């Protein structure tokens, strides 16, 4: 660590909360970026396979995004408020309402995924006149008062106090599920039976909603079988329970096979939330919902900075770029390359318990070699080895033992192979150390 980094780290610890964790034994400052590369305060250039927790969806220094932001800056207005009409806001809302697949949809803009999920809870609990919510084990939906409550991941559950009554069901995290050895069809049947039992035994029946991540992000990119949520929706419909899909990490074509993660499950949501990669790195969040739900609130509400002109300029440019370059198909192609390579590594290194995901959203669950015991130590070692090799990856999972891969959707084939090579070397070194 350089003297500059040491000084900045000390200043960080003095004024930032202790629970605001930093990656790496020697924390890294990012000072610039171009394409899929980031330059650190240590002077090194790194290939980025985590994209600011999937937020820098197009990478860095994208001319089309920069030009859109610069045009808005030149206009002299970066903020008005919801008290005024916003042309870009309306145009963007029209486009994503149609893309959402939700009939007669309306859009409400906020600034983050946490806010988006809070708004979804507000809409659904008000509509159903109930504070009961169903969520999945191993889920993560945000760090506000209600979204912490619906987060089924103990390491992020900072309080047991909550304005909502939550019941958790099986399904999202298959690797450590009691149903893990079942076929896809039998796994889905078992999770649906569990859902029905949970509704009948732990709720009053008048549940407001069930919220799911199509692929559990913070939970280690845990990926359930296709069709699970469609089967669950049949039970929800019997009770009038609303279905919310949290697309904060799975949206915008990242899974490759679909534009939204929910589309793998033969279901249409009542509410869809999004954030992160929608605006190429600018702060954004939003809720898309059926009009009757969105219009159902009986009081005034707004988001002071949600949908501000600068963010909308970036969001429109990002969407244009994604569609014009068919980044969904690109994610499917490069994701297949990475998954195939990583699964080949897993065959020879028993420190890898599971390789999962879709498109450019991949998790590597690390275990004590030859067992299924989670190994946070192995994950921490791989994180450090990747950095030494010039690659930035993420880490997460219920036990902190999953390497998360979510590069910008503009990743090239050569960069995919380069990153795979660095990962292979890192995983090999860690395996040799631990066996």
N, C-alpha and C positions, 0 to 999 in steps of 0.2 A: 504494500500500500504506500502510495506517495505521501509526502508531507501534506500536500494539498488535500488528499483524500482523508488523511487522519484528522486534520483540522476540521473539515466539513462534517465528518462523522461525530466528532466530539460536540460540535455546535448542534447537530441534529439531536443527539441524546439529551442535550440540555434543555431544549425547547419543545421537542415532540414527545408524545406519550410513549411509555415503555411498550405498550401493546401494538404500536405501529412498527411491525417487524420489517427488517431488511434482508434481502437475499445475500448470501455469501459470508464467509468468515471475514473477508475484507470487503465491505460494501462498495458497490460500484455507482459512480455518478455517470449519467449519460449526458454528453455535451453536444452531439450533433448526429444526424442521420441522413442516409441517401439510399434509395431503393429498399433493400432488405438488410442493410448494414447500419450498425450503430457504432459511433466512436465514444469511448469512455474517457473519463477524466484521467485514466491511467495511460492514455495515448494509444491504446489498442483498438483495432476495428473488429467488431463481432458480427457474425451472422445471427440474425434475430429469428428465433423460432417460437417466440411467445407474444410478440406484437403488443406489448403493453396490456397484458391479459386480454388478448384478442381485440383490442380497441383500435389499434392502428391497422385497420383492415386492408389498406392498400399500400402499406409501407411508408416511406419517408421521402419528402421532397417531390411529391407527385405534381407535375406542372398544372394539370387540370384543377386539382384541389387548391393549390396555391393561387392560381389565377382567379378562381371564384371568390376566395377570401379577400384577395387584394382589391377586387372590384367593389366588394361591399365596404371595405375599409375606406376606399377612395370616396364612396358616397357619404362618408362621415357619420354613419349611423350603425352602431353595433348593438344598440338596445333601444327599444321603444317600451312597450308593455302590451299586455293583452287588451288594454283599453282601446287600442287602435287596430285597424285591419292590417294584416300582413300578407302581401301577395305571395311571397315565397313560401310562407307557412301553409297557406291554403293550397297552393299547387303541390307541395310535397305531401300534404295530408291526402289530397285526392289520389295521388299515385299509390301511396302505401296502403290506403284503405282498399283499393282494388287488388293490390298484390296480396293482401292478407288472406283472401279467401273467405272472409267473414261477410255474410250478406248484410247489406244496408249498414255498412260500418261507419263509425265516426272515430276521430282521433283526438287525443289530448296529449300535449307535449309537456315533458318535465326535463330534468337534468341528469338523471341517472337511473340505473336499473332498480335500485332500492326505492326511489320515488315512484317509479312505474308500478312496482309490485304493491306498494302502499296504496296507490290509486286504485289498482285492481281490487284490492281488499275492500276499499271504501265502496266501490260500485257494487260489488257482489253482496257484501253484508247488508248494505242498505236495501238492495233489491229483494233479498230474501228475508229481511228483518230477523237476521240470525247472526251471531258472532262465532258460529261453529265452522271450522275449516278442516279439510282433509289435506294432508301433505305427505310427501314420501320420505321415508328414512334415507339418510345420507344426502338430503337436499340442501341447497343454499339459495336464499332469495333476497338477502340484503342485511344491512346492519342497523336499521331503524327499529322502533319499539315493536311494531307488529311483525315486520319481516324477520326479525330475529326469532320470534316465536314460531314461525312456520318453517324455520331452518332446522332440518333433522340431522344436524351434524354437531356433535357435542363440542368440538373444538371452537365453533363459532357461536355457541349458545351462551351468551354472556349473562343472561338473566332468566329466571323462571317466571317473572312477572310479565303479564301480557294482557292486552285488551281483547284477545281472541282465544277461544277454546279450540285447541288443536288435537287432532287424532292422526297418528302416523300409520301408513300402510306400506306393505312390501312392494317391490317391483323394480325400482330404478337401479339398484346395485346388485347385479347378479353374482359377481364373483364370490361374495361372502354371504349370499342368501342361503337359507335352509333349503331352498328349492333349486339350488345351482345345478344339480346333476340331472334335472328333468329336461326333457325335450322342450323346444320352444313352445309348442302347443300346450304341453302339460304345465310348463312354467307359467304361461299366461293364465291357464285355468286356476292354478293354485293362488296366484296373486289376485285374481278376480274374486275367488272365494274368500280370501283374506279381507278384501275391501268390503264385501257384503257383511262379513262377520263384524268388522270394526264399526261399520255404520250401525248395525243392530245392537251392539254391546256397549259402545262408548259415546254414542251421540243420542240426541233426542229425535233424530230423524230429519229435522228441518235444517240440514247443513247448508251453508251459504255456497261454498264452492270447494272444488278440489284443484290445487295448483301443482303443476309438474314442470320439470325441465325435461325436454325430450332426450337430452344427454346431460347428465349431472356434471356441471362445470367444476366448481370448487371441490366437489366430491370425487374428483379424479377421473373425469370424462367417462364415468360409468354409463354403459350403453345397454338399455333393455332390448328385448326382441321387438322387431317391428310388429305392429298390431296390438301391442299391450294396451295402449291408452284408448284405442277404439273399443276394445272389449270392456274396459272399465267404464267407458262412457255409457254403455248400455245399462249398467247398474245405476250410474248417476241419474240417468233420465227417468228411471223408475221413481226416484225421490225428488225430481225437480232440481237436483244439485247442478250448479253451473260449473263449467270446465274452463280453467285458465291455463294457457301455455306460456311459460316463461322462456322467451326466445332471446334473452339477453346475450347468450353466447352462441346459440345454435342458428340464429337468423342470417339472412342475406347470402344464402348459398354456401355457407361454410361447410355443411355436411356433405356437399357434393351432389347427392342424389336428389335433393329437394331444395327449394328456396327457404322453406321453414322446416324446422325439425319435426313439428307435429304431423307433417304430411306423410311421414312413414307409417302412420298409425291408423289410417282410414277413419279420420275423425275431423270434425270442424269445430274449433273452439268457440266459446262465447266471448272470450276475452284473450287478447294476445298482448304481451308486454315485450318491449325491445329497448336496447341501449347500446353501449360499447361501440361496435364497429360501424354503426350506421352513418357516422359523420366523419370518418377517416381520422379519428383521434380527438375531435372536438367533443366537449361534454354534451351528451344528449340522452334522452330517455323518452319513452312514450307508451301510451296505452291505446290499443285499437279494440273497439267493442261494438257489439250490436247497438244500434241507435237507441232502442228502448232502454238498454242498460245505461248507456252514456248519458242519456237525457233524464235519467230517473232521479237524480239528486234534487232535493227540494230547497237547497240553499245555494248561495253564491260560492264559487270557487274559482281559483286561477293559479297560474304558475308564473311568478314574476319574470323569471329568466327562461322558462321553457319556450322553445320555438323562437328564440331571438334571431334577428336577421343574419348575424354572422354564422351561427350554427346552421341555420337553414340553407345558407349558401353552400357551406361545406357538405351538408347532407345531400342536397340535390346533385352536386358535382360527384359525390361518392356513388350515389345510386346510378347516375348516368354512366359512370366508368364501369361499374360492376356489370351492368346489362350490356353495354357496348362490347366489352371484352369477354363476355360469357364466363365470368369467374367461377360460377357454380360448376360448370363442366370442367374447368381447369382444376378446381379443388378436388373433384372426383378423381381425375387422372393422377395428380401428384399424390393425393392421399393413398391411392392404391399402391403406388410405388413405395411410399414410406411404410405402410402397413405390411406389405409383403416382405420388405427388407427387415423390419423389426421382428416379425414373426419367425423369420429364418434364424435371427439371432437367438430368439427365445428357445429354439429347439436345442441349442448347444450350451445355454447358460441358465442354470436352474435358479439364478438370482431373479430372473424375470418370471413372475407368476402369471401375468396376464398382459396381453397387448390388445387394446380395444379402441373403438371409436369409428368415425366416419369422416371422409373427406379430410380436410386439414384441421382436424380436432381429434387428437390421438393421445391415449393414456398408456403409460407403461407402469404396471404395478410391480413393485419390487418386494421380494420376500427373502427371508433367511434361506440360503441355498438348500435345495432339496426338501423344503417345507412350504406350507402356505402361510407361515407366520409373517405378518407385515414387518418390513424393515425400513423404518425411517432413516436409519444410519446409511443404508445403501443409497437411498434417494438423495440424501445430503451429499454423499460422496460423488454420485453421478453429476449432480448440479455443479460441484466444484470442478470435476474433471472436464465437463463440457466447456466451462468457462476457460480453463487452461488451453483447451483446444480451439478456442475462438468461437464458441457457440453459446447463445443464451437460450435456456429453456425454462419452463415453469415447474413448480412443485405444488402438490396438494394431496387430496384424498383424506378420508376419515382419519387415517393414522399417520398422515404426512409422509406416505411411502410411495407416492405416485409421481412420476415425471410427466408433466403436461406439455404437449406439443401443439401450438396453434400459431403458425407463422402467418405473415401477411398473405392474402389470397393471390397476390401477384408473384409469389415465389416461382423461380424458374426451375426447369428440370435439373440444370447443373447445380443450382443451390440446394435442391432436394437431395441430390446424390452427395454433395459436400457435407451437408448436415447429417445425413445417414452415416457417412464415414466417421465423423467425429463422435456421434452417439455410439457407434460400434466399438470404437477404441475405448471410450469412457466406460461403457458397460463391461467390456472385457477386462479392463484394469480392476474395476470394482469386484467383479466376480472372482478374479484371481486372488484378490486381497482377502475375501471373505471365506473362500472354501478352505 
